[in-house]
Amino acid sequence: MPRVKLLTVREDVAPEHYALFDELAALRGRLSGPTRVVLHSPALARPWNNQSEFLHKESVVERAQHELAIAAAARERDCGYIWNAHSKHARKFGISEATLSATRDNAALDGLPPLEAAIVAYTRQLLRANRVDQATFDILLNAYGKQWLVELTAFISRYAALAGILNSFEVLPGADAEPLPVLLPNAASRGVVAPPRATPRIVPITQREQVAEGDRAYFDAVATARGSLRGPYPILMYSPKFCVLVSEVSNYLRFRSLIKPNAVELCTIAVAREKDCRYVWAAHAGAARKAGVSEEAIAAVRGRGEIAALHQEEADIMDYVRQLHRTHRVAQALFDRLSERHGIPWLVELTALIGHYGMATAQINAFEVAPRADADLLPL
């Protein structure tokens, strides 16, 4: 049973949200699994959903390729709901049964169609090791180009974020679903992580003149909202419209959500630690201090330290981030404490915030965007 009521008919929401419900339901004829949870936060639901609509309707990544990437992300996040929803589409659009079996069973990729194997390898590396080796990166970049690879990375990290919502709120596939085998080993045992290169793997887009004239309105929208393009945005701007959609979710979660600034910043640096992302750590560790996060919590995040002695509120947020990343599940006691303290809409937004920074760190890590040389460097 799901941990919350799934919002499936318009009478499940307050009358002032009927129009929003109808709008989202009309997109695909019904509300999808994660949307039935996210709608508990009506203000988040539209910008959050807009990212999926773009990826499925406007991305340059072809259907077979993105369905394979989604299935691989579902496997890496142990999400039976997404696996069952998308592995069948991967089959329908031509992905080989051998590739899907290897993906599902965490098997070797030898002998598979080379580009299918590269997509699965890219997904595994990005979600397990927080890095992608140069050979795998080059295979896909050379075959498909920069925008394609930015959007493939978006598909992978977007569905990892959706898996976080489905897993945390325990939304399961139907009883007749294809079973997904046992949970993968804890990714926290992955070993040493390499620091990013001094320069990104592709040229960052930081100036208006770098984008096509027809896309400059997208550049202007992000630059105006954020002051400049930095972090993941110079990479995301290779997909200009999607870049705007990511920025809109970021602006809501960071500045207008139900989550107070200290919790936003603590959650953000906790994700940066789990994703071994020096850029996000350097950008937010100071903001966490300014927002009132304790030095003890910041040190525990940085050093992957114990949290038992921390204030309960800080410990619970850190534990929630850690559990979602390390076991892909959340213990009932922790879920209950947070939902009782803050309410379900708050917890939906916290889970989305974790997913959002998972998407940001995926672009930063895959394309190797480094912080400034004088930044507070996260130990790897």
N, C-alpha and C positions, 0 to 999 in steps of 0.2 A: 504494500500500500504506500502511495506517496505520503510524504511527511506534511504536505499542505494540500488544501483543496485545489484541484486543477480547474482553472476557469475555462469552461468549455461552451457555455451559452451566455448570451448577453445579460441574462438576469443574474449571472454570477458577479457582475460588477455593479457599482453604483450607477444610477441613471445618468449622471453627468459624464460617464465614460462609455455610454452606449455607442456613440459615434466612433470612438476610437476602436472599440471592439469590432464593430461592423467593418471598419476600414481594414483592420488586420486580418479578419476572417475572410474578407473578399479576395485577398491576395492569392490564396491557395485553396479557397473553398471551405476552409476550416482553420482553426488554430493548431499549430504544430506543438509537439511536446514541450520544448523549452519556452515557447511563447505563453503557454498556459500557466507557467510559473512566473515569468517576468512581468506579466500583466498585473501581478500584485503590486507592482510599482508603475502606475499608469504613465507618469512623467518620463520614465526611462524607456517604456515599451516601444514607442515609435522610433526614436533614434537608434536604439539597440537593434530593432528588426530591420531597419533600413540597410544595415551592413549586409545581412544575409540576402536581401532582395537584390542588391547590386551584384554580389558575387554570383548568384544563380542566374541572373538575367543579363548582365552586362560584362562580365569578366571575359578576358581573352583566353582563359584556360578552358579547353574543351571539356565537354561533359564527362567523357570516359576518364580523363586525367583527374578532374577534380573529384569525381566520385571515388576513385582509388585513393586519393590523398585523404579524403574524409574518412573512408573505411580504415586507413592506416592510423589516422589520428584517434579514431574510436578504439582501435586495438591498444594503442599506447596509453589511453586514458581509461581502459577497461570499461567502456560504456556500451553495454548491450543494446540500449535503445538506438543509439546512432548507428551502430554496426548493422542492425537489422533494417533500419530505414534506408541505408545507403549501399550496403554491399550488393543488394539485388539490383540497384541501378547500375553499379559498376559492371555486373555481369551483362545486363541488358545492353549496355553501350560498348561492349566488346573487350572488357578486361578478362584476361585468361583465368580459368579456374585454378590453374597452378599458382598464379600470382596471388589470388585471393586466399587460397589455402595457406600459402607461406606467410601471408600477412596475418591471417587469423591465428595461426599456430606459432607465430614468432620463429619461423624456420629460416634456414639459409635461403638466399636469393639467387644462388648460382643456377645458371641455365634458364632463367626467366627472360622474357623479352627485355632487352637492355634498358629502354626508357621506362618501362613499368618498374623494373627493379630499382632504377635510380630514384623514382618518386617515393617508393617505399623506404629506401635507404635514407633519403633526405628527411622524411618525416620521422623515422626512428632516431636519427642523430639529433635533430632539432629538439625533439621532445624528451629524449633521454639524457643527452650529453650537453644540451644547450649550445652546441656548436655544430657546424657542418664542415666536413673535410673538403679540401680544395678540389679534389678529383670529382666528387659527387656534385659539388656546386657548379663546376665547370661543365660537366656533362649537360646539365639542365639549362644553364645560361647559354651555352653555345647552340643548343638545339632549339630553344624557344625565345630567348631574349629577356631583357630586363623587366619590362612590365609583366610579362608572363610569370617570371620567378617571384616578383614582389607579390603578385596576386595568388600564386600557389602557396607562398608562405602565409598569406592572409587566410586562405582556406584552412590550412592546417591549424593555425593558431586560433582562428575563429571557432572551429569545431572542438578544439581543446577547451575553449572557454564555455561552449555550450555543454560539453560533457561535464564540466565542473558544476553547472546548474543542475543538470539531470541527476548526477551522482549525489550531490549534496542533498537534494530534495527527494531523492530515491524515486525517480520516475523510471519505471521499468518497461521493457517491451512486453507484448502480449504473451500469454502462456504457450502459444504455438510457435514462438520465435525460435530462430536458429540459435542454439546456445553459443555464447562466447566462452572459450576455455578459461581456465583459472587465471587469477590476477597475475600480471607480470611481476618479476622481482622488483624490489624497491629501487627506484632510480637514484636514490640518494647515495648508493654505493658505487657510483659511476667512476670515481677516482679523480685524478688531476684534470683540471680544465685549463686550456690554454688561454692566455690573455688575448684580447683582440689585436689585430694588426694596427700599425700606426695610421694607415689610411684605409678607408672603406674599400670594399671589393668592387663597387661601382661608384661613379662620380656622384656625390650628393647634389640634389637640386636645391639650391639656396637662393637663387636669383630668379626674378620673374622672366628674364630673357631666356632662361634655359628650357622653358616649356613652350609648347606650340601656342600660337596666338589664341586659338579657340579655347585653350585650357587655362588661360591666364586669370580668368575670373575665379577658378578654383584656387589657384595660387594665392590670389588676393584675399579670398575668404579665410584661408588658414593663417596667412601672415597677419591679417588684421586681428583675428581672434587670439593669436598666440604671441604677437609682437615680432616674431621671426620664425623661420623654419629651423628646427633643431631636433635632436634626438631621432626618433623613427621617421619624422615627417619629411626630411629630405630624401629618404628612401621611398616612403609611401607616395611621394609626389610623382613617381613614375606611373602611378595609377591615380590621376588627379582627383577624380570624383570620389573614389574610395577614400582618399586622404582626407577629404572634407568630412565624410561620414565618420571616420575614426575621431577626428577632432571634435565633432559635435558630441559624441559619447563621452569623450574625455572632459569636455567643458561641463557637461551635466554632472558626471560622477565626482569631479574634483571641487566644483564650486556651487552646485545647486542641489546636491543630493541630500538625503536624510542623515548622512554620515558626517559627524563633526570633523573638522580639519585634522585634529590630532590622530583620530582613527584612520582617516584617509591616508595620511602620511606614514603611519606605522604599517598599515597594510601594504603600501607601495614599496617601502624598503624591504619588507618581509618577502614580497614577490621577487624583488631584485636579488635578494640573497638566494632564494630557491632557484632562480634562473641564472645565477652567476653573471649578472649583468652590471658591469662596472659603471656604465653610463647612467642608468637609472638610479643606482645607489648614489653616485656623485651628485646628481641633480636633486635628490630628495632627502639625503641624510640631514643636511642643514635645515631644510624646511620642516623636517620632523622635530628637530630641537626647538625651532621657533614656534611650532604649533603646540608644544608642551609635552611631547613624548619624553619619557624619562631616559636619562643616560644609561640606566641599567638595562632598559629594554633595547635601546639602540645597540649597546654592546652585545647583548644576547643574540640579536639578529645577526650582527656582523660576524660573530664568532660561532654561530650555530650553537649557542649555549643553552643551559637549562633555563626554564621559565617558571619553575615552581615558586620561586621567591618573589616574583614580580606581582604588581597589582593585578587583581583578577581580570580587569577589563583588558589590560595590555596583553596578559598571558593568553587570554581566550582568542584574541584576534590573531596573535602570532601562531597559536596552535591550529586555528582554523586554516590559515594559509599553508602551514606545514602539512597538515593531514591531507588537504586536497592535492597537494603536489606529490607527496610521498606515498600515499596509499590510495589516492583517488576516491576516497570515501571520507565521511565525517562521522565521528562517534556520536551516538544519540545524546549522551549527556551534554556534550559541548554544543550540539545543535540546539538542544532545549534551553540551555542557559542563555545563549545569544538571542534566540527568538523570544524568550520570555522577557529578557531585559530590554530589547529594542523593538520587537515586533517583526512580523514576516516581511513587510516591504523593505525595512532596513536590511534584513539579512539577504534578501534578493539583491539589493544594491551592493552590499559588501561582496557577494559572490561574483557579481558582474564586474566590480572593480578589480578583483583578482584576475578575472578573465581578460579584462581590458589591458592590464599591464602585462599579462602573458602574451597578448598580441603585440604590444609595443616592444617587449624584450625579444620576441621572435624575430622581428625585422632587424633590430639592433644586433642581435647575436649572429643571425645568418649572414648579414652583409658586413659584419665586423665594424661597427661604429664605436670608436673609442672615446672616452672622456678626455678633457684637456690633460696635458701632462702634469699640471700642478693640482689636479683634483684629488679629493679624498678617495684613494683607491681601495676597492673591496678586495680582500685577500682571496685568491682562487686556489 
